[in-house]
């Protein structure tokens, strides 16, 4: 989770004293991207069941402990484990006691910032929570993690954002390789000492990377249609279901502007460097734009999508150094795209057929290599072309998401 700066475009009214962050829920019609079959529902044969109804808004948080198990209870959710934590919150695995077969992810965030100014609590934390929830409400798509409920009790210091639990967690795109392999890779790539990022080797086959990339592409295209710029597309923010469907998560630094059909991006807001430096687009890293500055638009997500594909293929970011050096490299250097990559090692994932008709085929031995051997495979011309066009420095010449959808590598079987 990351902290985002203040926004130049306000998308929600200010919070009134003594109120919750959100007004009591009223059913709203679904966005015209998909027509609802019945009032108050979202229609799509591929939506997870949690996407089919509007998220609940609850304004009372009853926090207690189970006297037998000692587990924390938040309304009808039992906290089972911690899934992760960041600077501004943590995510817990919960079980819905009203439906014991349903698990959820509960993001717990502070209502107020701990910083104070002239004796007043800074409202940035409230604005951040409001923005994230507003984005999640609009993002109803099978390749985006679903918002189920917001528990916003104005008498409490925390807000609980209840999300769909994605069973497999972060996509598995790399693992640490043997030391001798990592050292040889470091010499080949950097001709220098071993960088921690080069200790990893790929675990995704090219076909697995293609499937994950397609899912991410579809989710991202829907976000842009809704006027949402994610601003932190990267492998750790891509989660995999039991059926290997990839979903975009973590909207903590995302930008919510006007829908694509209504106008242009809020360039001043988008130009703020939030997210992860290794995935920043060049237009965010240039400190001296000169007479022809690069526009900052939703294309920053397309660059990050290209870096993400690079990561899935090569198990590293293209620029490997300190944050400052990486930003200078992104601004000044072209991305070097290798024409070969290390054949992935086998992580022996469990495989299940998808309820959506998808089959995630286990790899055959020919797809993999012995962990102690350096065996390479080619990056074919179509894949190289896609990477090159995704990682074009000038956003005005960068490939669009619609063009990506029809690219030969993406549509190949």
Residue pairs with C-beta under 8 A, 6 or more apart in sequence:
1 85
1 86
1 87
1 88
1 89
1 107
1 109
1 250
1 252
2 86
2 87
2 88
2 232
2 252
2 253
2 274
2 275
3 87
3 88
3 124
3 128
3 252
3 253
3 274
4 128
4 131
4 252
4 253
4 254
4 272
4 274
5 272
5 274
6 124
6 127
7 127
7 131
7 255
7 266
7 269
8 266
8 268
8 269
9 257
9 258
9 266
9 269
11 131
11 134
11 256
11 257
12 127
12 130
12 131
12 134
14 123
15 21
15 123
15 126
15 130
18 154
19 154
20 59
20 152
20 153
20 154
21 111
21 126
21 129
21 130
21 133
21 152
21 159
22 57
22 130
22 133
22 150
22 152
23 57
24 57
24 59
25 54
25 56
25 57
27 39
27 40
27 54
28 54
29 36
29 39
30 36
30 41
30 42
30 43
30 140
31 138
31 140
31 226
33 222
33 225
33 226
34 42
34 43
34 44
35 43
36 42
36 43
37 43
40 53
40 54
41 52
41 53
42 51
42 52
42 53
42 54
42 140
43 52
44 51
44 142
46 142
46 356
47 140
47 141
47 142
48 142
48 146
48 164
50 146
50 148
50 164
51 140
51 141
51 142
51 146
54 137
55 136
55 137
55 146
55 147
55 148
55 149
55 150
56 148
56 149
56 150
57 149
57 150
57 152
58 75
58 149
58 150
58 151
58 152
58 153
59 152
59 153
59 154
60 75
60 151
60 153
61 74
61 75
61 151
61 152
61 153
61 156
61 158
61 160
62 73
62 74
62 75
63 72
63 73
63 74
63 156
64 72
64 73
65 71
65 72
65 73
66 72
66 73
66 78
69 78
71 78
71 79
71 80
72 78
72 79
73 79
73 97
74 94
74 106
74 151
74 160
75 151
76 96
76 97
76 98
77 94
77 95
77 96
77 97
77 104
77 106
77 162
78 94
78 95
78 97
79 92
79 93
79 94
79 106
80 92
80 93
80 94
80 95
80 103
81 92
81 93
82 90
82 91
82 92
82 93
83 91
83 92
83 93
83 105
83 169
84 90
84 91
85 91
86 252
88 109
88 110
88 125
88 128
88 252
89 107
89 108
89 109
89 110
90 107
90 108
91 105
91 106
91 107
91 108
92 105
92 106
92 108
93 103
93 104
93 105
93 106
93 165
94 103
94 104
94 105
94 106
94 162
94 165
95 102
95 103
95 104
96 102
96 103
96 104
103 165
104 148
104 162
104 163
104 164
104 165
105 145
105 162
105 163
105 164
105 165
105 166
106 160
106 161
106 162
106 163
107 160
107 161
107 162
107 163
108 158
108 159
108 160
108 161
109 125
109 128
109 129
109 158
109 159
109 161
110 125
110 157
110 158
110 159
111 125
111 126
111 129
111 156
111 157
111 158
111 159
112 121
112 122
112 125
112 126
112 157
113 121
113 122
113 123
113 124
113 125
115 122
115 124
116 122
128 252
129 159
129 161
131 254
131 256
132 161
132 251
132 252
132 254
133 147
133 150
133 161
134 256
135 228
135 251
135 254
135 256
136 145
136 146
136 147
136 161
136 163
136 251
137 147
138 226
138 227
138 228
138 256
139 147
139 222
139 223
139 226
139 228
139 251
140 146
141 218
141 219
141 222
141 223
142 218
142 219
142 245
142 247
142 356
143 215
143 216
143 218
143 219
143 222
143 245
143 246
143 247
143 248
144 219
144 222
144 223
144 247
144 248
144 249
145 163
145 164
145 166
145 239
145 247
145 248
145 249
146 163
146 164
147 161
147 162
147 163
147 164
148 162
148 163
148 164
149 162
150 159
150 160
150 161
150 162
151 159
151 160
151 161
151 162
152 159
152 160
163 249
164 247
166 239
166 240
166 241
166 247
166 249
167 240
167 241
167 242
168 239
168 240
168 241
168 242
168 244
169 239
169 240
170 235
170 236
170 237
170 238
170 239
170 240
171 212
171 235
171 238
171 239
171 240
171 246
171 312
172 203
172 204
172 240
172 347
172 349
173 202
173 203
173 204
173 212
173 235
173 311
173 312
173 315
174 200
174 201
174 202
174 203
174 311
174 315
174 316
175 200
175 201
175 203
175 345
175 347
176 182
176 199
176 200
176 201
177 185
177 199
177 200
177 201
177 345
177 371
178 371
178 372
179 199
180 372
181 201
181 371
181 372
181 374
182 194
182 198
182 199
182 200
182 201
183 194
184 374
185 198
185 201
185 342
186 192
186 193
186 194
186 195
186 198
189 198
190 198
190 320
195 320
195 321
197 316
197 317
197 320
198 316
198 320
200 315
200 316
201 315
201 342
201 344
201 345
201 371
202 312
202 313
202 314
202 315
202 341
202 342
202 343
202 344
202 345
203 315
203 344
203 345
203 346
203 347
204 212
204 312
204 313
204 344
205 344
205 363
205 367
205 368
206 313
206 377
206 383
207 361
208 360
208 363
209 309
209 312
209 313
210 409
210 410
210 412
211 244
211 246
211 360
212 238
212 240
212 246
212 312
213 305
213 308
213 309
213 312
213 410
214 410
215 245
215 246
215 247
216 233
216 238
216 246
216 248
216 305
216 308
217 305
217 401
217 404
217 405
217 410
219 246
219 247
219 248
220 230
220 233
220 248
220 301
220 305
220 401
221 401
221 402
221 405
223 229
223 230
223 248
223 254
223 301
224 260
224 298
224 301
224 401
225 259
225 260
226 259
226 260
227 256
227 257
227 258
227 259
227 260
227 262
228 251
228 254
228 255
228 256
228 257
229 254
229 255
229 257
229 265
229 270
229 298
229 300
229 301
230 237
230 248
230 251
230 254
230 301
230 304
231 253
231 254
231 255
231 270
231 274
231 275
231 300
231 301
231 304
232 250
232 252
232 253
232 254
232 274
232 275
232 276
232 279
232 304
233 248
233 279
233 301
233 304
233 305
233 308
234 275
234 276
234 278
234 279
234 304
234 307
234 308
234 311
235 308
235 311
235 312
237 248
237 249
237 250
238 246
238 247
238 248
238 249
238 308
239 246
239 247
239 249
240 246
240 247
241 247
242 352
243 352
243 353
243 354
243 355
243 356
243 358
243 360
244 351
244 352
244 354
244 358
244 360
245 354
245 356
245 358
253 274
253 275
255 266
255 269
255 270
257 263
257 265
257 266
257 269
264 297
265 296
265 297
265 298
267 295
267 296
267 297
270 296
270 297
270 298
270 300
271 283
271 284
271 296
273 280
273 284
273 285
275 304
277 323
277 326
277 327
278 307
278 317
278 319
278 326
279 303
279 304
279 307
279 308
279 317
280 300
280 303
280 304
280 327
280 330
281 296
281 299
281 300
281 303
281 304
281 330
281 395
282 294
282 303
282 330
282 331
282 393
282 394
283 293
283 294
283 295
283 296
283 299
283 300
283 395
284 296
284 300
285 327
285 328
285 330
285 331
286 293
286 294
286 331
287 331
294 393
294 394
294 395
294 396
295 395
295 396
296 395
297 395
299 395
299 398
299 400
300 395
302 390
302 395
302 398
302 399
302 400
302 401
302 404
303 390
303 391
303 395
303 398
305 390
305 404
306 387
306 390
306 391
307 317
307 318
307 391
309 386
309 387
309 390
310 317
310 318
310 335
310 337
310 387
310 391
311 317
313 341
313 379
313 383
314 338
314 341
314 342
315 342
317 326
318 335
318 336
318 337
318 391
319 326
319 329
319 330
319 333
319 335
320 326
321 329
334 393
335 387
335 391
337 379
337 384
337 387
337 388
337 391
338 379
339 378
339 379
339 384
340 376
340 377
340 378
340 379
341 376
341 377
341 379
342 369
342 374
342 375
342 376
343 367
343 368
343 369
343 375
343 376
343 377
344 363
344 367
344 368
344 369
345 368
345 369
345 371
346 363
346 368
349 362
351 360
351 361
351 362
352 360
353 359
353 360
354 360
369 375
379 387
380 409
382 407
382 408
382 409
382 412
383 409
385 407
385 408
385 409
386 399
386 404
386 407
386 409
386 410
389 398
389 399
389 403
389 407
390 398
390 399
390 404
392 398
392 399
399 407
404 410
405 411
